[in-house]
Amino acid sequence: MNVHDIQQNPDEHVRFAAYLDELGRVADPDEVDLVSHVLTDPDRTMARSAVLRHMDRRAVGLCSGPAYEKWAQTMTQATTGHPFPVQRLREWSLFRAIALELPWQPENLLASSNWLQLKTAAGTNAEAIEILAEAGRTKRIRYAARAGLNHRSES
């Protein structure tokens, strides 16, 4: 099934599942075109959700390796004009920097979404976890970070 055929289905739940299937099977050279095309779906919220789920799956697999940077650049091009996916890519890049102990700025972490702060609080970078334990955006984030710090000190 191609993306044009998918967009002809009136049921957004069917389209969402079909997009996820296509995105899960797409070859690397065709990924940018497919992501760009999915984002043309009339149901913009559903399309962005499918693309975000795809990006999250791909980022998990690529995050710790050198292929991540090129992938993130091409995905940024594919999602231009769609602020939420672009923000998610920036946050994946920040998460990667924190996890790999590359240079990063604490103010960027503190300005990030709850999603990234929770993901970071569950990570291994002690500096980032300490920052979130003190100044995380929500009580839940601060609690998760403190629990992570307590677990580390008991180990």
Salt bridges, closest charged atoms under 4 A:
ASP11 OD1 - HIS13 ND1 3.35
GLU12 OE2 - HIS13 ND1 3.77
ASP21 OD2 - ARG25 NH2 2.97
GLU22 OE2 - ARG25 NH2 2.76
ASP28 OD1 - ARG58 NH2 3.27
GLU31 OE2 - HIS54 NE2 2.57
GLU31 OE2 - ARG58 NE 3.21
ASP41 OD2 - ARG15 NE 2.89
ASP56 OD2 - ARG88 NH1 2.65
GLU69 OE2 - ARG96 NH1 3.36
